[in-house]
Amino acid sequence: MVMALGTFRLAILQTGPSRRLREAFLWGPFNYNLQKRWRKPVDSARTRLENRTRDLRLDKLVDQLKKLNLVLSLHELMSNQRKGYASVQLLSKWKYEVGLNIPVGAFLSKYPHIFKIYTHPVKKNVCCEVTQKMKDLIEKEAMAVSEAEVATVRRLKKLLMISTDGSLNLHALWLIRKELGLPDDFRNSVLPNYPGDFTIVSPDTLQLVSKDESLAEAEVEKWRAKEYAEKWLSEFETKYAFPVHFPTGFKIEKGSREKLKNWQRLPYLKPYEKKGVNRVGNVERFEKRAVGVLHEFLSLMVEKMIPVERVSHFRRDFSMEVNVRELILKHPGIFYMSTKGGTQTVFLREAYRRGCLVEPNPVYEARRNMLELVLLGRRNTNSVGCVQELAERCNEGSNELFAGTCDGDWAVSIFEGRDERSPTADVSDMEVQSDEEDQD
């Protein structure tokens, strides 16, 4: 009887049945679609990024900083010109290099407190330069960077002490110069002033000459000492712990509290300890050391944040051969990754409250003042209508300087009689106001 049923089944399969019928025989009583639906969901960095709890304040801050970076990029292009200003026609050719996806004239007209648009008295073309208010803030930032040189050198020495051989690539340091608080020409203006601390061993490598053991203390260790003294916690609870601040609306899964408690007690090799890093057999401790290195790295930044792609330049020097994005998403209470502004930016969560730095510094305050000026937009200014005459000449081609195609960049507003009062609006108040004009 059994042989007869087997022969019958084989005969049916050999007669050329449909593909769905074959799958039904192969999978038993369940069809193929049900088997595929019951597969275990994949837990990867991509799914964690999509399902993470978002911090709206930090996301909005990244969007605002993107506008500030566009403004500073245009200022750099203008300052490179011989007389410190540039025509709108010339800026239109550079808009893709800067990262603008709208006409330059439309972007410049959004920020009358920053850009001064006028008609050249001789050439009769539309030109643009940075206002005195913005120039003063840029000078203030440069002065703050210069005055904080000693503290910046301290942070640079700590970075070199974290590296395995006490050296870092100069190009990688140049990429994070703004985050670290260094001037653009730090190789010629800062490093030669400290020959007893740094030396350039090759054209692109910075070497630490002498170590300072007093600097071999991570920022998280200061927090642990404070927790141990103020909250009377045991040394076992605080010796290897990290400050954890989950975002608003974060849902802790069942059993995660116990796992986090055990992870906080897990010993690891601290950033400034040099005993050799062994990954085999100690995966969790190796990952926790990477968390400690990234935590200290972000603590040394001026604004406690940095694009994720720039962290990858230091992975090999810091012996943290892990997936940085996955590591950040795995610890949402310590780090936060924002995908706004066309890039991935990692924040040190404990350093921010309501979108502002908890412990501000002069460089951060100078940059924040520039951000306030950007957030003002067209407010507190008397705007005149568009220059119809220039638009007509542009369309008709009557002026030789306007000959050729016109993309609408010439029809920009000329702002006269501006209110020169300094902006006093606070950033936290501006964040509440909705300004549709600032949407790029």
C-alpha positions in Angstrom: 0.0 0.0 0.0 2.8 2.4 0.9 4.7 1.6 -2.3 1.6 2.2 -4.3 1.1 5.7 -2.8 4.8 6.6 -3.4 4.5 5.4 -7.0 1.3 7.5 -7.4 3.0 10.7 -6.1 6.0 10.2 -8.3 3.8 9.7 -11.3 1.9 13.0 -10.6 5.2 14.9 -10.3 6.5 13.5 -13.5 3.4 14.4 -15.5 4.4 18.1 -15.3 2.2 19.6 -12.6 2.3 23.3 -11.9 5.1 24.9 -9.9 2.7 25.8 -7.0 1.6 22.1 -6.8 5.3 21.0 -6.6 5.9 23.5 -3.7 2.8 22.2 -1.9 4.2 18.6 -2.0 7.7 19.8 -1.0 6.5 21.9 1.9 3.8 19.6 3.2 0.5 20.9 4.4 1.8 24.6 4.3 2.3 26.4 1.1 5.5 28.3 0.2 4.1 31.8 0.9 3.3 30.9 4.5 6.7 29.4 5.1 8.3 32.6 3.8 6.1 34.8 5.9 7.1 33.0 9.1 10.8 33.7 8.7 12.5 35.5 11.6 12.8 39.3 11.1 16.3 40.5 10.4 18.0 42.6 13.1 20.6 44.7 11.3 22.0 48.2 11.4 19.6 49.3 8.7 16.5 48.0 10.5 17.7 49.6 13.7 18.2 52.9 11.9 14.7 52.8 10.5 13.0 51.7 13.8 15.0 54.0 16.2 13.3 56.5 18.4 14.0 59.9 16.9 15.1 63.0 18.8 13.2 65.8 17.1 15.2 68.6 18.7 18.6 67.1 17.6 17.2 66.4 14.1 16.0 70.0 13.8 19.4 71.3 15.0 21.2 69.3 12.2 18.8 70.9 9.7 19.6 74.3 11.0 23.3 73.7 11.0 23.2 72.6 7.4 21.9 76.1 6.5 24.7 77.7 8.5 27.3 75.6 6.7 25.9 76.7 3.4 26.1 80.4 4.5 29.7 79.9 5.6 30.6 78.2 2.4 29.3 81.1 0.4 31.2 83.5 2.7 34.4 81.6 2.0 33.9 81.9 -1.7 33.3 85.6 -1.4 36.3 86.2 0.9 38.5 84.5 -1.6 37.7 87.2 -4.1 40.1 90.1 -4.4 37.7 92.8 -3.1 35.7 90.6 -0.7 32.5 90.5 -2.8 31.2 88.5 -5.8 28.5 88.9 -8.4 25.5 86.7 -8.3 26.3 85.4 -11.7 29.6 84.1 -10.4 28.0 82.5 -7.4 25.5 80.8 -9.6 28.3 78.9 -11.2 29.5 77.6 -7.8 26.1 76.7 -6.3 26.5 72.9 -7.0 30.0 72.9 -5.4 28.5 74.5 -2.3 25.6 72.1 -2.2 22.7 74.4 -3.1 19.7 72.9 -4.9 17.9 76.2 -5.4 18.9 79.4 -7.3 21.5 81.4 -5.5 19.5 84.6 -5.7 16.6 82.9 -3.9 18.9 81.6 -1.2 20.6 85.0 -0.7 17.3 86.8 -0.4 16.3 84.6 2.5 19.0 86.0 4.8 19.1 89.8 4.6 20.9 89.9 8.0 23.8 88.0 6.5 24.1 88.9 2.8 24.0 92.4 1.4 22.7 92.5 -2.2 23.3 95.6 -4.2 23.9 96.9 -7.8 27.6 97.6 -8.5 27.9 101.4 -9.2 30.3 100.9 -12.2 29.6 97.4 -13.7 25.9 97.7 -13.0 25.6 94.0 -12.2 24.0 92.5 -9.1 26.7 91.8 -6.4 26.7 90.3 -2.9 28.8 90.6 0.2 28.5 89.6 3.8 27.0 92.1 6.2 29.1 93.6 9.0 27.0 91.8 11.6 28.0 88.4 10.2 31.6 89.5 9.8 31.8 90.5 13.4 30.5 87.0 14.5 33.0 85.3 12.2 35.7 87.3 13.8 34.4 86.5 17.2 34.6 82.8 16.4 38.2 83.1 15.1 39.1 85.0 18.3 37.5 82.3 20.5 39.4 79.6 18.6 42.6 81.5 19.1 42.0 82.1 22.8 41.2 78.4 23.4 44.4 77.2 21.8 45.8 75.8 25.1 42.7 73.7 25.7 42.6 72.6 22.1 46.2 71.4 22.3 45.2 69.5 25.4 42.4 67.7 23.6 44.8 67.0 20.6 47.3 65.4 23.0 44.5 63.2 24.5 43.6 62.0 21.0 47.1 61.0 20.3 47.3 59.2 23.6 44.3 57.1 22.7 45.9 55.9 19.5 47.9 52.7 19.7 51.3 54.1 18.6 50.8 57.8 19.6 50.4 59.0 16.0 47.5 60.2 13.8 47.1 61.1 10.2 47.2 64.9 9.6 44.5 64.7 6.9 42.2 63.0 9.3 42.8 65.7 11.8 42.2 68.3 9.2 38.8 66.8 8.4 37.8 67.3 12.1 39.5 70.6 12.6 36.2 72.5 13.1 34.9 69.9 15.5 38.1 69.8 17.5 38.4 73.7 17.6 41.5 74.0 15.4 42.0 76.8 12.8 42.2 75.8 9.1 46.0 76.4 9.0 46.8 74.6 12.3 49.7 72.8 10.7 51.6 76.1 10.3 50.0 78.2 13.1 49.6 75.8 16.0 51.8 72.8 15.8 55.1 74.7 15.4 54.4 76.5 18.8 54.6 73.2 20.7 57.8 71.4 19.6 58.0 69.6 22.9 54.6 68.0 22.4 54.2 67.2 18.7 56.4 66.4 15.8 55.7 65.6 12.1 57.5 62.3 11.4 56.4 62.1 7.8 54.6 64.5 5.4 51.2 63.3 6.7 51.7 61.9 10.2 51.6 63.7 13.5 53.5 62.0 16.4 53.2 62.7 20.1 56.6 63.5 21.6 55.9 63.2 25.4 52.9 61.8 27.2 51.2 63.5 30.1 49.8 61.0 32.5 47.7 63.7 34.1 45.6 63.7 30.9 45.0 60.0 30.9 41.6 60.3 32.5 38.5 59.9 30.5 35.5 62.2 30.9 33.3 59.3 31.8 35.5 58.6 34.8 34.8 62.0 36.2 31.1 61.3 35.9 31.6 58.0 37.7 33.5 59.7 40.6 30.6 62.2 40.9 28.0 59.4 40.9 29.9 57.4 43.5 30.2 60.5 45.8 26.7 62.0 45.4 24.5 59.0 45.0 26.4 56.7 47.4 26.5 53.9 44.9 28.9 51.0 45.3 32.1 50.8 43.3 30.9 47.6 41.7 28.0 49.5 40.2 29.9 52.6 38.9 33.4 51.3 38.1 32.6 50.5 34.4 29.2 52.3 34.0 28.2 54.9 31.4 25.6 57.6 31.7 22.4 56.5 29.9 19.7 58.9 28.8 17.0 57.4 26.6 15.1 59.7 24.2 11.5 60.7 24.9 9.1 57.9 23.8 11.7 55.2 23.9 10.2 51.8 24.8 12.4 49.4 26.7 11.8 45.8 25.7 11.2 43.1 28.2 14.4 41.9 29.7 16.5 44.8 28.4 16.8 46.4 31.8 18.6 43.4 33.2 20.9 43.1 30.1 21.8 46.8 30.4 22.5 46.4 34.1 24.9 43.5 33.4 26.5 45.4 30.5 27.2 48.4 32.8 29.1 46.1 35.2 31.1 44.4 32.5 34.8 45.3 32.8 36.7 46.5 29.7 40.0 48.0 28.7 39.7 51.8 29.1 40.7 54.2 26.3 44.0 55.3 27.8 45.1 51.8 28.9 47.7 50.1 26.7 47.7 46.4 27.6 46.9 45.1 24.1 43.4 44.7 22.7 42.3 41.1 22.1 39.0 40.5 20.4 39.0 36.7 20.4 36.9 35.3 23.3 36.0 38.8 24.6 33.6 40.2 22.0 31.4 42.0 24.5 34.4 43.6 26.3 35.9 44.6 22.9 32.7 46.3 21.9 32.4 48.0 25.3 36.0 49.3 24.8 34.9 50.7 21.4 32.0 52.4 23.2 34.4 53.9 25.7 36.7 55.2 22.9 33.8 56.7 20.9 32.5 58.3 24.1 35.8 59.9 24.9 36.3 60.9 21.2 33.0 62.8 21.2 33.7 64.3 24.6 36.9 65.9 23.1 34.8 67.6 20.4 33.8 71.2 20.8 30.1 70.6 20.1 30.0 66.9 21.2 29.0 65.8 17.8 30.6 64.8 14.5 29.6 63.2 11.1 29.9 59.4 11.3 31.9 59.1 8.2 34.8 61.1 9.8 34.9 58.7 12.8 35.8 55.9 10.4 39.2 57.6 9.7 40.3 56.8 13.3 39.0 53.2 13.6 42.3 51.6 12.9 44.4 54.1 14.9 42.1 53.6 17.9 41.9 49.7 17.5 38.1 49.8 17.3 37.6 47.5 14.3 33.8 47.5 14.6 30.9 48.7 12.5 30.6 52.2 13.9 27.0 52.8 12.7 25.9 49.5 14.2 27.7 50.3 17.5 26.0 53.7 17.7 22.5 52.2 17.0 23.1 49.4 19.5 23.4 52.0 22.4 20.6 54.6 21.9 21.0 55.7 25.6 24.6 56.8 25.0 24.7 58.0 21.4 22.2 59.4 18.9 22.5 59.2 15.2 20.6 61.8 13.1 20.2 61.3 9.3 19.0 64.9 8.6 20.9 67.3 6.4 22.0 64.6 3.9 24.5 63.0 6.3 24.7 60.8 9.4 25.7 62.8 12.5 26.4 61.2 15.9 25.7 63.1 19.1 26.8 62.4 22.7 23.4 62.3 24.2 24.4 63.2 27.8 25.9 66.5 26.5 22.6 67.9 25.1 19.4 69.1 26.8 16.5 70.4 24.6 18.8 70.8 21.6 21.4 72.9 23.4 24.8 72.0 24.9 24.7 71.5 28.7 28.2 72.9 29.2 28.8 75.5 26.5 32.2 76.9 25.6 33.2 80.2 23.9 33.6 78.6 20.5 30.2 76.9 20.7 28.6 80.2 21.8 30.2 82.1 18.9 28.8 79.5 16.4 25.4 79.6 18.2 25.3 83.3 17.7 25.8 82.8 14.0 23.1 80.2 14.0 20.7 82.8 15.6 21.4 85.2 12.8 20.5 82.5 10.2 17.3 81.6 12.1 16.2 85.3 12.0 15.6 84.9 8.2 13.7 87.9 7.0 12.4 88.9 10.4 13.3 92.4 11.8 14.1 93.8 8.4 12.4 96.2 6.0 12.3 94.5 2.7 11.7 96.2 -0.6 10.2 94.5 -3.6 12.2 92.7 -6.3 14.2 94.6 -8.8 11.9 94.6 -11.7 14.1 96.7 -13.9 17.0 94.3 -13.6 14.7 91.3 -14.3 13.4 92.9 -17.5 16.9 93.7 -18.7 17.9 90.2 -17.9 15.0 88.7 -19.9 15.4 91.1 -22.8 19.2 90.8 -22.9 19.7 94.6 -23.2 22.7 94.6 -20.8 25.9 93.0 -22.0 26.6 91.7 -18.6 23.3 89.8 -18.5 23.7 88.3 -21.9 22.9 84.6 -22.3 20.4 82.4 -20.5 18.9 83.4 -17.2 17.7 81.0 -14.5 16.0 83.5 -12.4 19.0 84.3 -10.2 18.9 87.9 -11.2 15.5 88.7 -9.9 16.6 89.2 -6.3 15.6 91.8 -3.7 17.6 94.8 -2.7 17.4 95.4 0.9 17.5 99.0 2.1 17.1 100.7 5.4 17.7 97.5 7.4 17.3 97.4 11.1 20.9 97.2 12.3 19.9 96.1 15.8 21.7 93.0 16.8 19.5 89.9 17.0 18.5 89.2 20.5 16.0 86.4 19.9 16.9 83.2 21.7 17.4 80.0 19.7 15.0 78.1 21.9 12.3 80.6 21.1 13.1 80.6 17.4 12.8 76.8 17.3 9.1 77.1 18.3 8.3 79.5 15.5 7.5 78.0 12.1 9.1 79.8 9.2 8.1 78.3 5.9 10.5 80.7 4.1 13.5 78.9 5.5 12.7 75.6 4.0 15.4 75.0 1.3 
